[in-house]
Amino acid sequence: MGGLAFQSLTVQALLLRSQSRYAAHPIETAILHHRSEAEDHGAEGDGCFGFKQAEGHYRTGAQGLRLSEIPQLPRNIRELSRLGAADRAGRKALRKWAEAGGHVFDEATFFRNWEEQGKRGGAEHQVFHDQESGRWFKRLYHGVNHSTLGDYLVRMRLHAVLFPETAYRLEGFTINAKSKELATVVSQPHIEVDTTRPLVTKAETDDLMAGMGFAPVQLIHNGVQDDGYFAYLNPVSGVLAHDLHDENVVRIPGTEELAVIDPYISLARAGTWTAIKLAEIGFPPPPDDPRP
């Protein structure tokens, strides 16, 4: 998918959003901002296969519904459930691209490796470690925070720019033979963690994120304001990075460097989970970027 196609998708998305219709806000401006601030950044993929290309095909499907089928921009957490039709259309377009381009990761192979290693994983991913490559392979089986697959692909793109040392790589998609259900498979380099020193403190994480232009914010969870300050907002780009607790921010052996392993990263614009959560603590959503 070339630059002109992405520009067309961006124009269409901003037009739909100006009519209060749902379309994921393009992240190109945010990425350019953080690339300009970073000393280094991770790759989004090689050639015609990577997170950027996958997100483009997803957006083509999600934005390709008839206008009457496109939901209104969500205004609260409950209304995020409206996005199911757009997510299904995006997944369908992504599945066609994956099948046509040979980007299918054999589902049986993934499950065999996963089961042999004790079915490791968490709330989002099923995980196994590949000894030969030294990478952790992760299959997305559940989206957290009411996220669509498009939100997940955006998160992977932002991660590559913000935390290049732990950047993910798109490995492909499993497609179930019967249901045709599509699931993303990514991999991440193994990060050796220094367990001989104390856990990373909040002050250290604050300093790390401040150097990248982020400030801590306290989100509300289940009616209670978070006292852990595990969320950080960049006021210029509107990017929120959260879940930066001491299991996701770790020390690298033999250095004073810290690595951020598995944060949740998202863009605050009207209609997103991030904007809704920030509004709960008094932050208005940043305006949409101007049309290119």
Secondary structure as UniProt FT lines:
FT   HELIX           3..18
FT   TURN            19..20
FT   HELIX           28..37
FT   STRAND          45..46
FT   TURN            47..48
FT   STRAND          49..50
FT   HELIX           51..62
FT   TURN            63..64
FT   HELIX           67..69
FT   HELIX           78..83
FT   HELIX           84..101
FT   HELIX           107..116
FT   TURN            117..118
FT   STRAND          120..121
FT   STRAND          125..130
FT   TURN            131..134
FT   STRAND          135..140
FT   TURN            145..146
FT   HELIX           149..162
FT   HELIX           164..166
FT   STRAND          169..175
FT   TURN            177..179
FT   STRAND          182..189
FT   HELIX           202..210
FT   TURN            211..213
FT   STRAND          215..217
FT   STRAND          220..221
FT   TURN            222..223
FT   STRAND          224..225
FT   STRAND          231..233
FT   TURN            235..237
FT   STRAND          239..242
FT   TURN            246..248
FT   STRAND          249..251
FT   TURN            253..254
FT   STRAND          258..260
FT   STRAND          264..267
FT   TURN            270..271
FT   HELIX           273..279
FT   TURN            280..282
//
